[in-house]
Amino acid sequence: MTALAQPPAATGIAPVREPGKPVIVHTPEFGSMAEATAWLTAQRPAIQAELHRSGAVMLRGLPVRDAATFAEARDALIAERAGYKEKATPRTDFGEGVFSSTDLPAVQPIRLHNENSYTLDFPGVLLFGCVTAAETGGATTVGDMRAALAMLPPELAARFAKAGWLLVRNYSDLAGMPWRKAFSSESPAGAEEYCDAHAIGYEWLDEDTLRTRQRRSAIITHPVTGEKVWFNHFAFWNARSLDEDVRDVLVETFGEDGLPFNTYLGDGTALTDAEVDAINEAYQAVTVRESWQAGDVMLVDNILCAHGREAFTGERKILVAMGEPVPLSDCSPASAPSTTLYGK
């Protein structure tokens, strides 16, 4: 099918919409990064309007070559930086709020998820940038969570709207993320203080193993567009979503209660395999992708759109920055955050 370009003359950007791909905007050729950032600054209102319409916008043609030029693009597009809280995956910190997108192995694909959906405030916008494109694969996949919500079985969506979802994490040095790194604290008291302030229940299984429970809304409302979205890590961290061999090894090693991550309906109910599969099928149905080219950057509205990563071969260097922090309280959560099960 032929790509459709829709140039809004008043704004100077021409979004290209093609089935199966995120919206792409081809930028002018620039002689320097200073020229590029001036253009990005001038077009920022139009780019933001497109972001609220489409959920993700790839900008192709920028002279982004390293962490420094990526940070310049970030500062032209994002007004306020956001932090990375309750860490879950390894990242390289390049300074000035620029990180590697993830340091997980190349053979491991990453399912769609909304960044920090389990925290009480989260980045409203993510910016990805390609310094080195993979030889094969490696696209940063994205998916519209408005559409995903509409695809869920209505009865299942209603149960989540009422009870929310429950995240159980086990922090240890043996599997998952050590609590010291996740909570940026060297003392148990520091981790407890964070949990107390952020509606997270916790218990120490031993001096190095911390188990936490937090109930969050599965459905929220975008504070600008007013649209309801599916916003959570329920399927992403559910044991059912793990590779079967990996799941068997983890359960055998740590037990059902000792997995690094697991999720439940907010009342503590474990969903059936078919119900978890229905959620993952909705994610799969809305997934779009575009292979990276060096210099590409992609803005993602972290509420409207989930993101993931394909497995890849060859060298790949994708940078990420987070910005425009949004309090959960501004998003009309369908259920209130809590340390306890719904109805208990």
C-alpha positions as CSV (number, residue, x, y, z in Angstrom):
1,M,0.0,0.0,0.0
2,T,1.3,3.5,-0.9
3,A,2.4,5.6,2.1
4,L,0.3,8.7,2.6
5,A,2.0,12.0,3.4
6,Q,-0.2,14.6,5.0
7,P,1.7,17.9,5.0
8,P,0.1,20.5,7.3
9,A,1.3,23.7,5.6
10,A,1.0,25.8,8.8
11,T,3.3,23.6,10.8
12,G,6.0,22.5,8.4
13,I,5.9,18.8,9.2
14,A,4.6,16.1,6.9
15,P,3.6,13.0,8.9
16,V,3.8,9.8,6.8
17,R,1.3,7.1,7.8
18,E,1.8,3.6,6.6
19,P,0.1,0.4,7.9
20,G,2.3,-1.5,10.3
21,K,4.6,1.4,11.0
22,P,4.7,4.3,13.4
23,V,4.2,7.8,12.0
24,I,7.4,9.0,10.4
25,V,8.4,12.6,9.8
26,H,11.3,13.2,7.4
27,T,13.2,16.3,8.5
28,P,15.1,18.7,6.3
29,E,18.8,18.2,5.8
30,F,20.9,20.1,8.4
31,G,24.4,21.3,8.3
32,S,24.8,21.1,12.1
33,M,23.1,20.0,15.2
34,A,22.4,23.6,16.1
35,E,20.3,24.0,12.9
36,A,18.5,20.8,13.8
37,T,17.7,21.8,17.3
38,A,16.4,25.2,16.0
39,W,14.1,23.4,13.7
40,L,12.9,21.0,16.4
41,T,12.2,23.9,18.7
42,A,10.2,25.7,16.1
43,Q,8.2,22.5,15.1
44,R,7.8,21.3,18.7
45,P,4.0,22.3,18.9
46,A,3.3,20.5,15.7
47,I,5.3,17.4,16.8
48,Q,3.5,17.3,20.1
49,A,0.1,17.6,18.4
50,E,1.0,14.6,16.2
51,L,2.3,12.7,19.3
52,H,-1.1,13.2,21.0
53,R,-2.8,11.9,17.8
54,S,-0.6,9.0,17.0
55,G,1.1,8.1,20.3
56,A,4.6,7.8,18.7
57,V,6.4,9.9,16.1
58,M,9.7,8.9,14.4
59,L,11.9,11.8,13.2
60,R,14.2,10.7,10.4
61,G,17.1,12.7,9.1
62,L,18.6,14.3,12.2
63,P,22.4,14.6,12.7
64,V,22.2,12.6,16.0
65,R,25.5,10.7,16.3
66,D,26.2,10.2,20.0
67,A,24.9,10.8,23.5
68,A,25.7,14.5,23.4
69,T,23.8,15.3,20.1
70,F,21.0,13.1,21.3
71,A,20.8,15.1,24.5
72,E,20.6,18.3,22.4
73,A,17.6,16.8,20.5
74,R,16.0,15.9,23.8
75,D,16.3,19.4,25.2
76,A,14.7,20.8,22.1
77,L,11.7,18.4,22.3
78,I,11.2,17.8,26.1
79,A,10.8,20.6,28.6
80,E,11.4,18.6,31.8
81,R,13.4,15.5,32.5
82,A,12.0,12.6,34.4
83,G,13.8,10.0,36.5
84,Y,13.9,6.2,36.3
85,K,12.4,4.8,39.5
86,E,12.0,1.3,41.0
87,K,14.5,0.0,38.4
88,A,13.8,-3.2,36.7
89,T,16.3,-3.7,33.9
90,P,20.0,-2.9,33.5
91,R,20.9,0.3,31.7
92,T,24.2,2.2,31.0
93,D,24.1,5.8,32.2
94,F,25.8,8.2,29.7
95,G,25.1,11.2,31.9
96,E,22.8,14.2,31.6
97,G,19.7,12.0,31.8
98,V,20.7,9.8,28.8
99,F,20.8,6.0,29.1
100,S,21.0,2.9,27.0
101,S,17.5,1.7,26.1
102,T,18.4,-1.6,27.9
103,D,21.4,-3.8,28.3
104,L,19.4,-7.1,28.1
105,P,20.9,-9.7,25.8
106,A,20.3,-9.2,22.0
107,V,18.5,-12.6,21.7
108,Q,15.9,-11.6,24.2
109,P,12.9,-9.7,22.8
110,I,11.1,-7.3,25.1
111,R,7.3,-7.2,25.2
112,L,5.3,-4.0,24.9
113,H,5.0,-2.1,28.2
114,N,4.4,1.4,29.5
115,E,7.5,2.7,31.3
116,N,7.1,2.8,35.1
117,S,3.4,2.0,35.0
118,Y,3.7,0.7,38.6
119,T,5.0,4.0,40.1
120,L,3.0,6.9,41.4
121,D,4.5,9.2,38.8
122,F,6.0,8.3,35.5
123,P,7.5,9.8,32.4
124,G,4.9,11.2,30.1
125,V,7.2,11.1,27.1
126,L,10.1,8.9,26.1
127,L,12.7,9.8,23.5
128,F,14.7,7.0,21.7
129,G,17.6,7.7,19.5
130,C,19.6,5.5,17.1
131,V,23.4,5.8,17.1
132,T,24.1,2.4,15.7
133,A,21.4,0.3,13.9
134,A,21.4,-3.5,14.3
135,E,22.4,-5.7,11.5
136,T,19.0,-7.5,11.6
137,G,15.9,-6.9,13.8
138,G,16.3,-4.6,16.8
139,A,13.3,-2.3,16.1
140,T,11.8,-0.4,19.1
141,T,8.3,-1.6,18.7
142,V,5.3,0.5,19.7
143,G,1.6,-0.1,20.2
144,D,-1.5,2.1,20.8
145,M,-2.9,1.4,24.2
146,R,-6.2,3.0,23.4
147,A,-6.7,0.4,20.7
148,A,-5.4,-2.4,23.0
149,L,-8.0,-1.5,25.7
150,A,-10.8,-1.6,23.1
151,M,-9.7,-5.1,22.0
152,L,-9.8,-6.7,25.4
153,P,-12.8,-8.9,26.3
154,P,-15.3,-6.4,27.9
155,E,-15.8,-8.6,31.0
156,L,-12.0,-8.9,31.6
157,A,-11.5,-5.1,31.1
158,A,-14.3,-4.5,33.6
159,R,-12.7,-6.7,36.2
160,F,-9.4,-4.8,35.9
161,A,-11.2,-1.5,36.0
162,K,-12.8,-2.4,39.3
163,A,-9.9,-4.2,41.1
164,G,-6.8,-2.9,39.4
165,W,-3.7,-5.1,39.1
166,L,-1.3,-6.4,41.7
167,L,2.5,-6.5,41.2
168,V,4.6,-8.8,43.4
169,R,8.4,-8.4,43.2
170,N,11.2,-10.3,44.9
171,Y,14.5,-8.4,45.0
172,S,17.6,-10.4,45.6
173,D,21.2,-10.9,44.4
174,L,20.3,-14.3,42.9
175,A,17.6,-13.2,40.4
176,G,16.0,-10.0,39.2
177,M,17.2,-6.7,40.5
178,P,18.9,-6.3,43.9
179,W,16.9,-3.9,46.1
180,R,19.9,-1.6,46.6
181,K,20.0,-0.9,42.9
182,A,16.2,-0.8,42.4
183,F,15.7,1.7,45.2
184,S,19.0,3.5,45.0
185,S,19.7,2.9,48.7
186,E,22.4,1.1,50.6
187,S,20.3,0.7,53.7
188,P,17.1,-1.3,54.4
189,A,15.7,1.8,56.1
190,G,16.1,3.8,52.9
191,A,14.3,1.1,50.9
192,E,11.5,1.0,53.5
193,E,11.2,4.8,53.5
194,Y,10.7,4.8,49.7
195,C,8.1,2.0,50.0
196,D,6.2,3.8,52.7
197,A,6.1,7.0,50.7
198,H,5.0,5.3,47.5
199,A,2.2,2.9,48.6
200,I,4.3,-0.2,48.4
201,G,3.9,-3.0,50.9
202,Y,7.0,-4.9,51.8
203,E,8.5,-7.7,53.9
204,W,12.1,-8.8,54.4
205,L,12.6,-12.5,53.7
206,D,16.3,-12.2,54.9
207,E,18.7,-9.3,55.1
208,D,19.3,-9.4,51.3
209,T,15.9,-10.4,50.0
210,L,13.0,-8.0,49.9
211,R,9.4,-8.9,48.7
212,T,7.1,-6.0,47.7
213,R,3.4,-5.8,46.8
214,Q,1.7,-2.9,45.1
215,R,-1.8,-2.5,43.7
216,R,-2.2,-0.1,40.8
217,S,-4.9,0.9,38.4
218,A,-4.9,-1.0,35.1
219,I,-6.7,1.7,33.2
220,I,-6.0,5.4,33.4
221,T,-7.1,8.5,31.4
222,H,-4.6,10.6,29.4
223,P,-4.5,14.1,31.1
224,V,-4.4,16.0,27.8
225,T,-6.4,14.0,25.3
226,G,-9.0,12.6,27.9
227,E,-8.8,9.1,26.4
228,K,-8.8,5.9,28.5
229,V,-5.9,3.6,28.0
230,W,-4.6,0.2,29.1
231,F,-1.6,1.2,31.3
232,N,0.2,-1.5,33.3
233,H,2.8,-4.2,33.4
234,F,0.3,-7.0,34.1
235,A,1.0,-9.2,31.0
236,F,4.6,-8.1,30.8
237,W,5.5,-9.5,34.2
238,N,3.0,-12.3,34.4
239,A,4.6,-15.8,34.8
240,R,2.4,-17.0,31.9
241,S,4.3,-14.6,29.6
242,L,7.7,-16.1,30.3
243,D,9.2,-18.7,27.9
244,E,8.0,-22.0,29.2
245,D,11.5,-23.4,29.8
246,V,12.6,-20.3,31.6
247,R,9.4,-20.3,33.8
248,D,10.0,-24.0,34.7
249,V,13.6,-23.3,35.8
250,L,12.6,-20.2,37.8
251,V,9.7,-21.9,39.6
252,E,11.9,-25.0,40.3
253,T,14.6,-22.7,41.7
254,F,12.7,-20.1,43.6
255,G,9.1,-21.4,43.9
256,E,5.9,-19.9,42.7
257,D,6.1,-17.1,45.4
258,G,9.8,-16.4,44.7
259,L,9.7,-15.3,41.1
260,P,11.5,-12.0,40.5
261,F,8.1,-10.7,39.1
262,N,4.6,-11.9,39.0
263,T,1.2,-10.2,38.6
264,Y,-2.4,-10.8,39.6
265,L,-5.8,-9.2,39.4
266,G,-6.0,-6.5,42.2
267,D,-7.9,-8.8,44.5
268,G,-5.1,-11.4,44.3
269,T,-6.8,-13.7,41.8
270,A,-4.5,-15.4,39.3
271,L,-5.9,-15.1,35.8
272,T,-6.3,-18.2,33.6
273,D,-3.8,-18.9,30.8
274,A,-6.5,-18.0,28.3
275,E,-7.1,-14.6,29.9
276,V,-3.4,-13.7,30.0
277,D,-3.1,-14.8,26.4
278,A,-6.0,-12.5,25.4
279,I,-4.1,-9.5,26.8
280,N,-0.9,-10.5,25.0
281,E,-2.9,-11.0,21.8
282,A,-4.2,-7.4,22.1
283,Y,-0.6,-6.2,22.4
284,Q,0.4,-8.2,19.4
285,A,-2.5,-6.9,17.3
286,V,-1.5,-3.2,17.9
287,T,2.2,-3.6,17.5
288,V,3.9,-1.5,14.8
289,R,7.6,-1.3,13.9
290,E,10.2,0.5,11.8
291,S,13.8,-0.6,11.4
292,W,16.2,2.0,12.9
293,Q,18.5,4.1,10.8
294,A,21.4,6.0,12.3
295,G,20.3,9.5,13.4
296,D,16.6,8.5,13.8
297,V,14.9,9.6,17.0
298,M,11.4,8.5,18.1
299,L,9.1,10.3,20.6
300,V,6.7,8.0,22.4
301,D,3.8,9.3,24.5
302,N,4.3,6.8,27.4
303,I,0.6,6.9,28.3
304,L,-1.0,6.5,24.9
305,C,1.6,4.1,23.6
306,A,3.6,1.1,24.9
307,H,7.0,0.2,23.6
308,G,9.2,-2.9,23.3
309,R,12.2,-4.3,21.5
310,E,12.8,-7.0,18.9
311,A,15.7,-9.4,19.2
312,F,18.6,-8.5,17.0
313,T,22.0,-9.4,15.6
314,G,25.1,-7.2,15.2
315,E,26.0,-4.1,17.0
316,R,23.1,-1.9,18.2
317,K,23.2,1.3,20.2
318,I,19.8,2.9,21.0
319,L,19.7,5.7,23.6
320,V,16.7,6.8,25.7
321,A,15.7,9.8,27.7
322,M,12.6,10.3,29.8
323,G,10.7,13.5,30.4
324,E,7.5,15.4,31.1
325,P,6.8,13.5,34.4
326,V,3.1,12.9,35.1
327,P,1.5,12.1,38.5
328,L,-0.8,9.2,38.5
329,S,-3.3,11.4,40.4
330,D,-3.6,13.5,37.2
331,C,-4.8,10.5,35.2
332,S,-8.1,9.6,36.9
333,P,-7.0,6.1,37.8
334,A,-9.9,3.6,37.7
335,S,-8.7,2.2,41.1
336,A,-6.6,3.9,43.8
337,P,-3.1,2.8,44.5
338,S,-2.7,0.6,47.6
339,T,-0.6,-1.8,49.4
340,T,-3.5,-4.1,50.1
341,L,-5.7,-6.4,47.9
342,Y,-8.9,-5.0,46.5
343,G,-11.8,-5.7,48.9
344,K,-9.5,-6.6,51.8
